Amino acid sequence: MRVRDISVDGSNNVYLLAYSNGDVELGTLTITYDYNNGTGKFLAKYNSNGNLA
């Protein structure tokens, strides 16, 4: 996984923009990419307590 950008909003939520060419585990969530020699992009949001939202 490669992080492309991180941002924080006024409520202290954190947004993570990243891409990967394989499976990504975010807490208990696994994102599976089924690409042939490609990459998948995703946006994850964590609340102010650090939990995936």
HUMODA-V937540 format. One record per helix or strand of 3 or more residues. SS is the DSSP state (A for helix, B for strand). FROM is the first residue (numbers start at 1). LEN is the number of residues. If there is no record, write none. Layout:
[[SS;FROM;LEN] [SS;FROM;LEN]]
This chain:
[[B;2;7] [B;14;7] [B;24;3] [B;29;3] [B;40;7]]
